[in-house]
Amino acid sequence: MRRAHIWVSGKVQGVWYRATTVDEARKLGLTGWVRNLPDGRVEIVAEGPKELLDRLIVWCREGPPLAIVDDVKVIWESYSGEFLSFTLAY
């Protein structure tokens, strides 16, 4: 089990990026959260098996249909097990 801290930049706010990230992460059985940042990026913290986190990261590079992703930065962290589900954070 691992934890991925992800920052997505580009046209990723106002295009349903957060909501579809929640859907995708839940389909994969991951836990964590997603939120918009004041600088226009989206921040994601996700936990679960590495191969499923890798699938989420691949999805993040495309995002929902209206998104234009310029960059995805990932930092791998230690698994904490602190989350019960995957949610929107504010």
C-alpha positions as a Markdown table, in Angstrom:
| # | Residue | x | y | z |
|---|---|---|---|---|
| 1 | Met | 0.0 | 0.0 | 0.0 |
| 2 | Arg | 1.2 | 3.5 | -0.9 |
| 3 | Arg | 0.3 | 7.1 | -0.9 |
| 4 | Ala | 0.5 | 9.4 | -3.9 |
| 5 | His | 0.4 | 13.2 | -3.5 |
| 6 | Ile | -0.5 | 14.6 | -6.9 |
| 7 | Trp | -0.7 | 18.1 | -8.3 |
| 8 | Val | -2.4 | 18.7 | -11.6 |
| 9 | Ser | -1.9 | 21.9 | -13.6 |
| 10 | Gly | -3.5 | 23.3 | -16.7 |
| 11 | Lys | -7.2 | 24.0 | -17.3 |
| 12 | Val | -8.3 | 21.8 | -14.5 |
| 13 | Gln | -10.7 | 24.0 | -12.5 |
| 14 | Gly | -14.3 | 24.6 | -13.6 |
| 15 | Val | -14.3 | 21.5 | -15.9 |
| 16 | Trp | -15.5 | 18.9 | -13.4 |
| 17 | Tyr | -12.0 | 17.6 | -12.7 |
| 18 | Arg | -12.6 | 17.1 | -8.9 |
| 19 | Ala | -15.9 | 15.4 | -9.3 |
| 20 | Thr | -14.6 | 13.0 | -11.9 |
| 21 | Thr | -11.5 | 12.3 | -9.9 |
| 22 | Val | -13.7 | 11.2 | -7.0 |
| 23 | Asp | -15.6 | 8.9 | -9.4 |
| 24 | Glu | -12.4 | 7.5 | -10.8 |
| 25 | Ala | -10.7 | 7.0 | -7.4 |
| 26 | Arg | -13.8 | 5.3 | -6.0 |
| 27 | Lys | -14.0 | 3.0 | -9.0 |
| 28 | Leu | -10.4 | 2.0 | -8.3 |
| 29 | Gly | -11.2 | 1.5 | -4.6 |
| 30 | Leu | -8.7 | 4.2 | -3.5 |
| 31 | Thr | -9.1 | 6.4 | -0.5 |
| 32 | Gly | -8.1 | 10.1 | 0.0 |
| 33 | Trp | -9.3 | 13.5 | -1.2 |
| 34 | Val | -9.1 | 16.0 | -4.0 |
| 35 | Arg | -9.3 | 19.8 | -3.9 |
| 36 | Asn | -8.8 | 23.0 | -5.9 |
| 37 | Leu | -5.9 | 25.2 | -5.0 |
| 38 | Pro | -6.0 | 29.0 | -5.2 |
| 39 | Asp | -3.2 | 29.0 | -7.9 |
| 40 | Gly | -5.5 | 27.0 | -10.3 |
| 41 | Arg | -4.1 | 23.6 | -9.8 |
| 42 | Val | -5.9 | 20.5 | -8.4 |
| 43 | Glu | -4.3 | 18.7 | -5.5 |
| 44 | Ile | -5.0 | 15.0 | -4.8 |
| 45 | Val | -3.9 | 12.7 | -2.0 |
| 46 | Ala | -4.7 | 9.1 | -2.7 |
| 47 | Glu | -3.9 | 5.8 | -0.9 |
| 48 | Gly | -4.1 | 2.2 | -2.0 |
| 49 | Pro | -2.2 | -0.4 | -3.9 |
| 50 | Lys | 0.6 | 1.0 | -6.1 |
| 51 | Glu | -0.8 | -0.5 | -9.3 |
| 52 | Leu | -4.2 | 1.2 | -8.7 |
| 53 | Leu | -2.5 | 4.5 | -7.9 |
| 54 | Asp | -0.6 | 4.3 | -11.1 |
| 55 | Arg | -3.9 | 3.9 | -13.0 |
| 56 | Leu | -5.3 | 7.0 | -11.3 |
| 57 | Ile | -2.1 | 8.9 | -12.3 |
| 58 | Val | -2.6 | 7.8 | -15.9 |
| 59 | Trp | -6.2 | 9.1 | -15.7 |
| 60 | Cys | -5.0 | 12.4 | -14.2 |
| 61 | Arg | -2.9 | 13.1 | -17.2 |
| 62 | Glu | -6.1 | 13.3 | -19.3 |
| 63 | Gly | -8.8 | 14.1 | -16.8 |
| 64 | Pro | -12.4 | 14.8 | -17.9 |
| 65 | Pro | -13.3 | 15.8 | -21.4 |
| 66 | Leu | -13.1 | 19.5 | -20.9 |
| 67 | Ala | -9.8 | 19.5 | -19.0 |
| 68 | Ile | -6.5 | 20.5 | -20.6 |
| 69 | Val | -3.8 | 19.0 | -18.4 |
| 70 | Asp | -0.3 | 20.6 | -18.8 |
| 71 | Asp | 1.5 | 18.8 | -16.0 |
| 72 | Val | 1.1 | 16.1 | -13.3 |
| 73 | Lys | 3.5 | 16.1 | -10.4 |
| 74 | Val | 3.6 | 13.1 | -8.1 |
| 75 | Ile | 5.4 | 12.6 | -4.8 |
| 76 | Trp | 5.2 | 9.1 | -3.3 |
| 77 | Glu | 4.7 | 9.1 | 0.4 |
| 78 | Ser | 4.2 | 6.5 | 3.2 |
| 79 | Tyr | 0.8 | 4.9 | 3.5 |
| 80 | Ser | -1.1 | 6.2 | 6.5 |
| 81 | Gly | -4.5 | 4.4 | 6.3 |
| 82 | Glu | -6.2 | 7.5 | 7.7 |
| 83 | Phe | -9.0 | 7.7 | 5.1 |
| 84 | Leu | -12.2 | 5.8 | 5.0 |
| 85 | Ser | -13.2 | 6.8 | 1.5 |
| 86 | Phe | -12.3 | 9.2 | -1.3 |
| 87 | Thr | -13.9 | 12.6 | -0.9 |
| 88 | Leu | -13.9 | 16.3 | -2.0 |
| 89 | Ala | -11.9 | 18.5 | 0.3 |
| 90 | Tyr | -12.1 | 22.2 | 0.6 |
